[in-house]
Amino acid sequence: MTIRYDVDGAIATITLDRPEALNALNVELKLALREALERAGADSAVRAVVLTGSGRGFCVGQDLREHADGLAAGDTELTTVREHYNPIVRAIAELPKPVVAAVNGAAAGAGASLAFACDFRVAADSASFLMAFARVGLGPDTGASWTLPRLVGYGRAMAMLMLAEPITAAQALEMGLVNAVVPAADVSATAAELAGRLAAGPTAAYAGIKRALAAGAVSDLATALETEAAVQAECGRTEDHRAATEAFLAKQQPVFTGR
């Protein structure tokens, strides 16, 4: 098995599980990851997701041995980008619940891009990020051209991609690439605590926030306003909104059910 899928309460934890290869992404792992994300998305009892890696690395990106075999077989179109990476990124971005990356170690290439596609990133102080594509003569994939400039700005994204120099956890925090940096021994617990907080929140509203931000990033004002109106209409029909409004008026803390 290349993926571990565990559910604790309302939190699903997806663990990339090829520690001997620093969780490098082969076809088996990519297929299993997409399946796990779809499983979490379809389970109404799951209200937040944690994505992490086993062993000392988060994910060092594409399995280059498998990649070399593909090139030798004539796959110079790198079909895995459309067949595997693009669907995985969309599964994360469109998952109607929050996704927290627990970056427990090195994150490189497509592995770093997976973390950037998540809604939150908690990094171990020993973690590092490397946009390694240029080192092997490639452009970005796994959504990095979309996510990275939105996280750190165009100039920093260009430097990270062209210079392909590693970014420490401290540097990542300073540039807004991650939300928190904690001791390596605490990264799993910190990510789980954040996921637990999110799982106790208004799930439908979180899905609406993800949808509205994604639309706003690529639309004009009129389209963004219409998306907001549609999201608000959907949220307005939820039990969570009605209950939270009543709790506010009664000066009580709301209890969200995710419905």
C-alpha positions in Angstrom: 0.0 0.0 0.0 1.3 3.5 -0.9 -1.4 5.4 1.0 -2.7 5.2 4.6 -6.2 6.5 5.1 -7.3 7.0 8.7 -10.4 8.6 10.1 -10.6 10.0 13.7 -13.9 11.6 14.4 -14.5 14.1 11.7 -10.9 14.2 10.5 -9.5 12.1 7.7 -5.7 11.8 7.5 -4.2 10.8 4.2 -0.5 9.7 4.6 1.8 9.2 1.6 3.4 5.9 2.5 6.6 5.3 0.5 9.1 6.3 3.2 12.0 4.4 1.6 11.6 6.7 -1.4 10.8 9.8 0.6 7.2 9.4 -0.7 8.2 9.9 -4.3 5.1 9.8 -6.5 4.8 6.7 -8.7 1.7 5.9 -10.6 0.4 3.6 -7.9 0.7 6.3 -5.3 -0.8 9.0 -7.5 -3.9 6.8 -8.2 -4.2 5.9 -4.5 -4.0 9.6 -3.5 -6.7 10.7 -5.9 -8.9 7.8 -4.7 -8.3 8.8 -1.0 -9.2 12.5 -1.7 -12.4 11.5 -3.5 -13.2 9.2 -0.6 -12.8 12.0 1.9 -14.8 14.3 -0.2 -17.7 11.9 -0.5 -17.9 11.0 3.2 -20.3 13.4 4.9 -18.9 12.4 8.3 -15.4 13.8 7.3 -15.3 17.5 7.8 -11.5 18.2 7.5 -8.6 16.5 5.9 -4.9 16.3 6.8 -2.3 15.4 4.1 1.1 14.3 5.3 4.0 11.9 4.6 5.5 9.0 6.4 9.1 8.8 7.5 11.4 11.8 7.2 10.0 13.4 4.1 6.7 14.9 3.1 7.1 14.2 -0.7 10.0 14.7 -3.0 7.9 14.8 -6.1 7.9 12.5 -9.2 9.6 9.1 -8.9 12.4 9.8 -11.3 13.2 6.1 -11.9 9.7 5.6 -13.2 10.0 8.9 -15.1 13.1 7.7 -16.8 11.5 4.5 -17.8 8.6 6.5 -19.3 11.0 8.6 -21.3 12.8 5.5 -22.6 9.4 4.1 -23.7 8.8 7.3 -25.7 6.5 9.2 -23.3 8.0 12.6 -24.0 4.6 14.2 -23.6 4.8 13.4 -19.9 1.2 12.2 -19.9 1.2 11.7 -16.2 0.7 15.5 -15.8 -2.8 15.4 -17.4 -3.7 11.9 -16.3 -2.6 12.1 -12.7 -1.3 15.4 -11.3 -4.0 17.7 -12.7 -6.9 15.5 -11.3 -5.2 15.3 -7.9 -4.8 19.1 -7.7 -8.4 19.7 -8.7 -9.5 17.1 -6.1 -7.7 19.1 -3.4 -8.8 22.5 -4.6 -12.4 21.5 -5.1 -12.8 19.3 -2.0 -15.8 20.9 -0.2 -13.9 20.9 3.1 -10.6 22.2 4.4 -7.4 20.4 3.7 -4.3 20.9 6.0 -0.9 19.9 4.8 1.3 18.6 7.6 4.7 19.1 6.0 6.9 16.8 8.1 10.1 17.0 6.0 11.4 17.7 2.5 8.8 18.8 0.0 10.1 19.1 -3.6 8.7 19.4 -7.1 5.2 18.0 -7.3 5.4 17.2 -3.6 5.8 20.8 -2.7 3.1 21.7 -5.2 0.7 19.3 -3.4 1.3 21.2 -0.2 0.7 24.5 -1.9 -2.6 23.3 -3.3 -3.9 22.7 0.3 -5.8 25.3 2.2 -3.4 25.4 5.2 0.3 24.3 5.6 1.9 23.4 9.0 5.6 22.8 8.6 8.1 21.1 10.8 11.1 23.3 11.6 13.2 20.8 9.7 11.1 20.9 6.6 12.2 22.5 3.3 10.6 23.4 0.0 12.2 23.1 -3.4 10.8 23.9 -6.8 13.0 21.4 -8.5 11.5 21.4 -12.0 14.2 23.5 -13.6 16.9 21.2 -12.3 15.7 18.5 -14.6 14.8 20.9 -17.5 11.1 21.1 -16.9 8.5 23.7 -16.3 6.1 23.7 -13.3 3.3 21.2 -12.8 0.8 20.1 -10.1 -0.7 23.5 -10.0 2.4 25.4 -8.9 2.1 28.1 -11.6 -1.4 28.9 -10.1 -0.9 28.4 -6.4 2.7 29.7 -5.9 2.3 33.3 -7.2 -0.9 33.6 -5.1 0.9 32.5 -2.0 4.2 34.5 -2.3 3.8 36.9 -5.3 5.0 36.8 -8.8 8.6 37.8 -8.2 9.3 35.2 -5.5 7.5 32.5 -7.4 9.7 33.2 -10.5 12.8 33.1 -8.4 11.8 29.8 -6.7 11.0 28.2 -10.0 14.0 29.4 -12.1 16.7 29.4 -9.4 15.5 26.1 -7.9 17.0 26.8 -4.5 15.7 25.2 -1.4 13.6 27.3 1.0 13.8 26.6 4.7 10.8 26.4 6.9 11.7 29.7 8.5 12.0 31.4 5.1 8.7 29.8 4.1 7.0 31.3 7.1 8.4 34.7 6.4 7.2 34.8 2.9 3.7 33.4 3.7 4.3 30.0 2.1 3.2 28.2 5.3 0.8 29.2 8.1 2.9 27.9 11.0 6.3 26.3 11.8 6.6 24.0 14.8 9.2 21.6 16.2 9.3 18.4 14.0 7.9 16.3 16.9 4.8 18.5 17.1 3.9 18.9 13.4 1.3 16.0 13.4 -0.4 17.1 16.6 -0.5 20.8 15.5 -2.0 19.9 12.1 -4.5 17.6 13.8 -5.4 20.4 16.2 -6.0 22.8 13.4 -8.0 20.2 11.4 -10.1 19.6 14.5 -10.9 23.3 14.9 -11.9 23.4 11.2 -13.9 20.1 11.5 -16.0 21.8 14.3 -16.8 24.7 12.1 -19.3 25.5 9.3 -18.3 23.0 6.6 -20.6 24.4 3.9 -19.3 27.9 4.6 -15.8 26.7 4.2 -16.6 25.1 0.9 -18.2 28.4 -0.2 -15.1 30.3 0.9 -12.9 28.0 -1.2 -15.2 28.3 -4.2 -15.4 32.1 -3.9 -11.6 32.6 -3.6 -10.9 30.4 -6.5 -13.4 32.2 -8.7 -12.2 35.6 -7.5 -8.6 34.8 -8.5 -9.5 34.5 -12.1 -12.6 36.7 -12.7 -13.6 40.3 -13.0 -15.5 42.1 -10.2 -18.9 41.4 -11.6 -18.3 37.7 -11.8 -16.8 37.6 -8.4 -19.8 39.4 -6.9 -22.2 37.0 -8.6 -20.2 34.0 -7.2 -20.4 35.5 -3.8 -24.2 36.0 -4.1 -24.6 32.3 -5.2 -22.4 31.1 -2.3 -24.3 33.2 0.2 -27.6 31.9 -1.1 -26.4 28.3 -0.7 -25.1 29.0 2.8 -28.2 30.8 3.8 -30.2 27.6 3.3 -28.0 25.6 5.8 -28.9 24.6 9.3 -25.5 25.9 10.4 -26.3 29.5 9.3 -29.8 29.6 10.9 -28.5 28.0 14.2 -25.5 30.4 14.3 -27.7 33.4 13.8 -30.0 32.3 16.5 -27.0 31.7 18.8 -25.6 35.1 18.1 -28.8 36.8 19.0 -29.0 34.7 22.2 -25.4 35.6 23.0 -24.4 31.9 22.9 -21.7 30.1 21.1 -22.9 28.4 18.0 -22.5 24.6 17.5 -22.0 23.7 13.9 -23.1 20.4 12.5 -21.8 20.7 8.9 -25.3 20.8 7.5 
